[in-house]
């Protein structure tokens, strides 16, 4: 960091030259001031890097319709770091002029800030519009996907209902067939059981008749034997 002190001669006062110097110095990030001298020259004191100071010297050598720089004398010294920014100084009785210049600079800064704010607002609006569009498209896609899923789910539910109805119908038919078969089996079993009961009844009746016949024959034989025994006893006893 070094300090540049430059004295510019030529047509440089009351031409807007100092305002140009302030603008150029601020663009290079330099600190210091620019001041009109009583001898018609302009004094520039700037602190910064060597490259930026050399760039400032080249940039303030202005020659146009209003400004005509004739000569620039420069001196370099160590930077003192005593300036906050770069500004214009008005000497002598030009206090009002200095205030006007400062107000003009502030107005320029305000206009610049407003422009930047407007740019940011516009950029933000564009970004918001893009985000809103993207969000709308995403929502549309999600809604379409959801509708497709709902439709697919409905179709699956309908298909499932049809399948369940078919299965229920088949199950009912199977149950009816099984019930009919069971009824036939029960009827056949009942008929077979009735036949077995009738046959058993007949066998029991025959067995009872046989038993009765056997008992009858046995009793007859026993009675005959008893009578024979009684006769023998009578004969022996003389009765």
C-alpha positions as CSV (number, residue, x, y, z in Angstrom):
1,X,0.0,0.0,0.0
2,X,1.3,3.4,-1.0
3,X,0.1,7.0,-1.2
4,X,-0.1,8.8,-4.6
5,X,-0.2,12.6,-4.6
6,X,-0.9,14.0,-8.1
7,X,-1.3,17.6,-9.4
8,X,-3.3,17.8,-12.6
9,X,-3.2,21.0,-14.7
10,X,-5.2,22.0,-17.7
11,X,-8.9,22.6,-18.2
12,X,-9.9,20.6,-15.1
13,X,-11.9,23.0,-12.9
14,X,-15.6,23.6,-13.2
15,X,-15.8,20.8,-15.8
16,X,-17.0,17.9,-13.6
17,X,-13.5,16.6,-13.5
18,X,-13.4,16.0,-9.7
19,X,-16.6,13.9,-9.9
20,X,-15.0,11.8,-12.6
21,X,-11.9,11.3,-10.4
22,X,-14.1,10.3,-7.4
23,X,-16.0,7.7,-9.5
24,X,-12.8,6.2,-11.0
25,X,-11.0,6.1,-7.7
26,X,-14.0,4.3,-6.0
27,X,-14.1,1.8,-8.9
28,X,-10.5,0.9,-8.2
29,X,-11.2,0.6,-4.4
30,X,-8.9,3.5,-3.5
31,X,-9.2,5.8,-0.5
32,X,-8.3,9.5,-0.4
33,X,-9.6,12.8,-1.9
34,X,-9.6,15.2,-4.9
35,X,-9.4,18.9,-4.4
36,X,-9.4,22.1,-6.5
37,X,-6.4,24.4,-5.9
38,X,-6.4,28.2,-6.1
39,X,-3.9,28.1,-9.0
40,X,-6.3,26.3,-11.2
41,X,-4.9,22.8,-10.8
42,X,-6.5,19.8,-9.2
43,X,-4.9,17.8,-6.4
44,X,-5.5,14.1,-6.0
45,X,-4.4,12.1,-3.0
46,X,-5.0,8.4,-3.2
47,X,-3.9,5.3,-1.2
48,X,-3.9,1.7,-2.4
49,X,-2.0,-0.9,-4.3
50,X,0.6,0.1,-6.9
51,X,-1.3,-1.4,-9.8
52,X,-4.5,0.4,-8.8
53,X,-2.7,3.7,-8.4
54,X,-1.1,3.4,-11.8
55,X,-4.5,2.5,-13.3
56,X,-5.9,5.6,-11.7
57,X,-3.2,7.8,-13.2
58,X,-4.0,6.5,-16.7
59,X,-7.8,6.8,-16.2
60,X,-7.8,10.4,-15.0
61,X,-5.7,11.6,-17.9
62,X,-9.0,12.7,-19.6
63,X,-9.3,14.7,-22.8
64,X,-12.8,15.3,-24.2
65,X,-15.1,18.2,-25.0
66,X,-15.2,19.6,-21.4
67,X,-12.1,18.2,-19.8
68,X,-8.6,18.7,-21.1
69,X,-5.8,17.4,-19.0
70,X,-2.5,19.1,-19.9
71,X,-0.1,17.7,-17.4
72,X,0.0,15.3,-14.4
73,X,2.8,15.5,-11.8
74,X,2.8,12.6,-9.3
75,X,4.6,11.8,-6.1
76,X,4.6,8.6,-4.1
77,X,5.0,8.1,-0.3
78,X,4.1,5.6,2.4
79,X,0.3,5.1,3.0
80,X,-1.0,6.6,6.2
81,X,-4.4,4.8,6.2
82,X,-6.2,8.0,7.4
83,X,-9.0,8.1,4.8
84,X,-12.4,6.3,4.9
85,X,-13.3,6.0,1.2
86,X,-12.7,8.5,-1.5
87,X,-14.3,11.9,-1.5
88,X,-14.2,15.4,-3.0
89,X,-12.9,18.3,-0.9
90,X,-13.9,21.9,-1.6
91,X,-11.5,24.6,-0.3
92,X,-12.1,28.2,0.8
93,X,-15.7,29.5,0.9
94,X,-17.2,26.7,-1.1
95,X,-18.8,24.9,1.9
96,X,-22.2,25.0,0.3
97,X,-20.8,23.6,-2.9
98,X,-19.1,20.8,-0.9
99,X,-22.4,19.9,0.8
100,X,-24.2,19.9,-2.5
101,X,-21.5,17.7,-4.0
102,X,-21.8,15.3,-1.0
103,X,-25.6,15.3,-1.3
104,X,-25.2,14.6,-5.0
105,X,-22.9,11.7,-4.2
106,X,-25.3,10.3,-1.6
107,X,-28.1,10.7,-4.1
108,X,-26.0,8.8,-6.7
109,X,-25.3,6.1,-4.1
110,X,-29.0,6.0,-3.2
111,X,-30.0,5.7,-6.9
112,X,-27.4,3.0,-7.4
113,X,-28.7,1.1,-4.3
114,X,-32.3,1.5,-5.6
115,X,-31.2,0.1,-8.9
116,X,-29.6,-2.8,-7.3
117,X,-32.6,-3.4,-5.1
118,X,-34.9,-3.2,-8.2
119,X,-32.6,-5.7,-10.0
120,X,-32.8,-8.0,-7.0
121,X,-36.5,-7.7,-6.8
122,X,-36.9,-8.4,-10.5
123,X,-34.5,-11.4,-10.2
124,X,-36.4,-12.6,-7.1
125,X,-39.7,-12.2,-9.0
126,X,-38.3,-14.2,-11.9
127,X,-37.0,-16.9,-9.5
128,X,-40.3,-17.0,-7.7
129,X,-42.2,-17.3,-11.0
130,X,-39.9,-20.1,-12.1
131,X,-40.3,-21.8,-8.7
132,X,-44.0,-21.4,-8.8
133,X,-44.1,-22.8,-12.4
134,X,-41.9,-25.7,-11.3
135,X,-44.0,-26.3,-8.2
136,X,-47.2,-26.2,-10.3
137,X,-45.8,-28.7,-12.7
138,X,-44.6,-30.9,-9.9
139,X,-48.1,-30.7,-8.3
140,X,-49.7,-31.5,-11.6
141,X,-47.5,-34.5,-12.1
142,X,-48.2,-35.6,-8.5
143,X,-51.9,-35.1,-9.0
144,X,-51.8,-37.1,-12.3
145,X,-49.8,-39.9,-10.6
146,X,-52.2,-39.9,-7.7
147,X,-55.2,-40.1,-10.0
148,X,-53.6,-42.9,-11.9
149,X,-52.8,-44.7,-8.6
150,X,-56.4,-44.2,-7.4
151,X,-57.8,-45.4,-10.8
152,X,-55.5,-48.5,-10.7
153,X,-56.6,-49.1,-7.1
154,X,-60.2,-48.9,-8.1
155,X,-59.6,-51.3,-10.9
156,X,-57.9,-53.7,-8.6
157,X,-60.7,-53.4,-6.1
158,X,-63.3,-54.1,-8.8
159,X,-61.3,-57.1,-10.1
160,X,-60.9,-58.3,-6.5
161,X,-64.7,-58.0,-6.0
162,X,-65.4,-60.0,-9.2
163,X,-62.9,-62.6,-8.1
164,X,-64.4,-62.8,-4.6
165,X,-67.9,-63.1,-6.1
166,X,-66.8,-65.9,-8.4
167,X,-65.0,-67.7,-5.5
168,X,-68.0,-67.2,-3.2
169,X,-70.3,-68.6,-6.0
170,X,-68.0,-71.6,-6.5
171,X,-67.8,-72.2,-2.8
172,X,-71.5,-72.0,-2.5
173,X,-72.0,-74.5,-5.3
174,X,-69.3,-76.8,-3.8
175,X,-71.1,-76.5,-0.4
176,X,-74.4,-77.3,-1.9
177,X,-73.0,-80.3,-3.7
178,X,-71.3,-81.5,-0.5
179,X,-74.6,-81.0,1.4
180,X,-76.5,-82.9,-1.2
181,X,-73.9,-85.7,-1.1
182,X,-74.0,-85.8,2.7
183,X,-77.8,-86.0,2.6
184,X,-77.6,-88.9,0.1
185,X,-75.0,-90.6,2.3
186,X,-77.2,-90.0,5.4
187,X,-80.2,-91.4,3.6
188,X,-78.3,-94.4,2.3
189,X,-76.9,-95.0,5.8
190,X,-80.3,-94.7,7.3
191,X,-81.8,-97.1,4.8
192,X,-78.9,-99.5,5.4
193,X,-79.3,-99.2,9.1
194,X,-83.1,-99.8,8.8
195,X,-82.4,-102.9,6.7
196,X,-79.9,-104.1,9.3
197,X,-82.3,-103.4,12.1
198,X,-85.1,-105.3,10.3
199,X,-82.7,-108.2,9.6
200,X,-81.6,-108.2,13.2
201,X,-85.2,-108.2,14.4
202,X,-85.9,-111.2,12.2
203,X,-82.8,-113.0,13.5
204,X,-83.7,-112.2,17.1
205,X,-87.2,-113.4,16.5
206,X,-85.9,-116.7,15.0
207,X,-83.5,-117.0,17.9
208,X,-86.2,-116.5,20.4
209,X,-88.4,-119.0,18.7
210,X,-85.5,-121.5,18.6
211,X,-84.9,-120.9,22.3
212,X,-88.5,-121.3,23.1
213,X,-88.7,-124.6,21.2
214,X,-85.6,-125.8,22.9
215,X,-86.9,-124.9,26.3
216,X,-90.2,-126.5,25.4
217,X,-88.6,-129.8,24.4
218,X,-86.4,-129.7,27.4
219,X,-89.3,-129.1,29.8
220,X,-91.3,-131.9,28.1
221,X,-88.4,-134.3,28.6
222,X,-87.9,-133.2,32.2
223,X,-91.7,-133.5,33.0
224,X,-91.7,-137.0,31.5
225,X,-88.7,-138.0,33.5
226,X,-90.2,-136.5,36.7
227,X,-93.4,-138.3,36.1
228,X,-91.5,-141.5,35.6
229,X,-89.6,-141.0,38.8
230,X,-92.8,-140.3,40.6
231,X,-94.3,-143.5,39.3
232,X,-91.3,-145.5,40.5
233,X,-91.4,-143.9,43.9
234,X,-95.2,-144.7,44.2
235,X,-94.5,-148.3,43.2
236,X,-91.8,-148.7,45.8
237,X,-93.8,-147.1,48.5
238,X,-97.0,-148.9,47.6
239,X,-99.0,-145.9,47.2
